[in-house]
Amino acid sequence: MVDSYVFRFMREEDIDQVLEVEHASFTTPWSREAFFNEIHNNKFAVYIVLEENEKIVGYCGTWIVIDEAHVTNIAIRPEYRGKKLGEALLSKLISTTREMGARSMTLEVRVTNHVAQSLYRKFGFQNGGIRKNYYSDNQEDALIMWVNL
């Protein structure tokens, strides 16, 4: 099933499709300018897209600082969820960051997002703390999760 999908690094021409995924996935989506800046101006940023027949169905990003990868976002189009694509995308992100020298990975996830937390735990992520009022849309807390790569 995942064999028909292609992973590759995000390019500027992907931003329109990535924004579609972003808007369908998050209540406070990133802007075009934010993605443009990540691709062109952030030397720490690594973004991967997952596509099927040239349609971007998911993407993820991280910042690698020294030997630590901080996941910025991971999303799959709603109509493609439930097919283990998020798992495949996270696996690809982990292997890519490991190849680039990362030895640990961290992320924040909404305390109510149990589906995502379950995915992260499959990869060995453990709870590391709480960021109070982290999300600007509703001041929900974020659970900080960590894993050694």
Summary of the structure (lengths in Angstrom):
residues: 149
radius of gyration: 14.6
end to end distance: 26.1
largest distance: 40.8
contacts: 433
relative contact order: 0.15
helix: 36%
strand: 35%
